Amino acid sequence: MSDNESRNISLKKKIVFAVGEVGDNTAMQTFTFLIFTFYFAIVGVPVILIGSGFILWSLWNAINDPLIGYLSDRTKTRWGRRFPWMVAATIPLAIVTILLFTPPIDLNSPSSNFIYFIVILILFDTTYTAFNLNYNAVFSEMYVTMEERSSTGRIRIIFVMVALIFAFLLPTLIIENILGYDVDTLIPDPNTLGQYQLTGIIAAVIILVSYIILLKWGVHEPKHISKDAETAMSFTKTLKNSFKNKSFQWFLIPALGTWIVINILPTLAPLFMTEALDIDDPLLIGILLALEFIIAAASTPLWEKIRNAKGARMTGLIGIMTWIVPILLFAFSVNVQMVFVVQLFNGIGLGGGLYFYDQCIAEIIDEDEITHGTRRSGIYYAIFNFFIRISMIINFLLIMIVFSTTDWYTYTPKPGIDTLLGLQILMGVYPAIVLIISWIGLYYYPIKGEKLAENRRKLTELHKKKLKEL
């Protein structure tokens, strides 16, 4: 798709393309929000085993993500490079989302539940990566100009927020006792398992419906870019060239950091809000989580204006700086009213954090295409996805260390003061430090100003040349 064709994509097409974010984020955020709490508090898997499971998962990611990205870049079909992967992953991902919540609890075997946990992690990651990686790759290929990426990115973020409302509010409407016990009597609730499973089924339906809409009406791969499969590099060469890219190296620091912070909040929210803040209403927990993401969506026009005026790099720098103080205050909130106010400011910072990375990675892929003559969106999004998983691994390792050192090996209600302090550090001090490091990394991100303008000019010329060769 040429620059002119990119500008002519209708608003309707952009909206339909963005609908895919509903399924994509419903899948990932249902996983992020519930998986740790479910296996720790409901299934009863010790935190040491959960941490070990995620370490094994990360080893699989080290192979799975780059391999799928590489194969995607080399795929040659009459439907393009990305579309077949997305179609193939749709139904398996929906099924695996249901299976997340069907461990063999009745066997009363910790080892069986642990093995199931590892297997389901691998299946979820494989199917999710196959779709998500190609969905993001085709975005930078369909929408070429900075203006189109910015306007479409704004629509995508709105649908991301819709999905996050589904992911955070839906479970709290269905699951009466999210930690598996009645907070007043401390008696286990026998209905909790079935309520988690119903949540998985509804999430699977949302995934299927949104993906079918996207695949039917929202995806159109530019032929001159799909043709790049014929000149794709070898696996080792494509990895080497990607990691040698200086812009990408600097980008990975804030990308990893912001996703550490994005993931830690929903992962620990049920435990933190129930045990540290004494919020025993699951719906209120969901509302407090959703509030941050709703505000992030509402702030999107602000971040788009900053991006258009100052570029993606400056958008990220302002967004990350805005995020640091509220994230600290959130962890040490003294009442629900304070949490509500702090979440408003957290949402503004999150909006900037979500907005910059999608724009920056598209700029990096553009620069790489100028350098090598072949567009390699798949491998870049694969590496980026791997680093998102690494952010989750880092979080779970720290959770494992904190819970183990405070004697919270297995879930028991009403933990001691050391565990509560550990939860506050994990939810506030740790994310704030990570955001400071992220800000420093993004400061040195080099695609800005004259370099960005020169890259845009060269990319336009390259795409004109590719169109002539069709």
Beta strands, then each sheet from edge to edge (+ up, - down):
end
